[in-house]
Amino acid sequence: MPKNQTMNLEPLSVSIMEATRLLGFKDPKSVRNLIRSGDLHACRAGRIYLVSYESLKEFVGR
C-alpha cells in the first residue's frame, strides 16, 4: 500500500451503548428492541452484547 493512502478500518462489533450513539438514539432500549426483533444481529460476550457493525450499516441503509 502506498504511503499516502490510509486504511479505513471498521470495527467488527460495537457495544449496545456505542450502537445507540451511532444510530442517534437516546435510549439503549431501542437498540435492545431491534436486537430482539431481529433487525440487528448481536452476540453475547460475557456480560455484554456486541452488535455487528455490518448489521448496523444494513439497518441504516434500509
N, C-alpha and C positions, 0 to 999 in steps of 0.2 A: 504494500500500500504506500503510495507517495506521501511525503511528509505533510503536504498541505491539505490532505483530506482527513477529516475526522470521522470516527465511527459513531453512529447513533446507537447506543446500547439501550435496549428496553428491558425492564425487569421481567422475569418470568411470572412473578406474582407479587401482590401487594396486600397489606393488611386491610381489614374492613374499614378502619379509620382513614387510611390513605385512599381507598376506593371511594369512600364518602366524599372526601375532599376533591378527588379528580372528577367525579361526576357532578359536583356542585351542590350536593345535598347538605343539609344542616344536621340531619339525624341519621346515625348509623343503622337505625331500624329499617330505613328504606332499603339499604343495601342488603340487610339480612332477609328482608321480604323478597327481594329479587333473587337471592340465592335459593330460598325455599321454593319459589315458583319455577325455578329452573332457567330463568333469564340470564343469570350469571353462574359461572362454574367456580367452585371453591373446594378446597380440601382442608382438612384439619391437620395441623402440625402442633402436636402437644395441646396447649390450652388455647391456641389461637387459630383462626381460619385465615387462609391465604386465598385471595381472589385472583383468578387467572387474568393476567393483563390482556391477553388476547380476547377473552370474553368481554372485558370492558370495552375494548375497541369495537368489537362486533355490536355490542349493545348501543353504543353511541352512533354507530353507522347506520342503524335501522331507520 
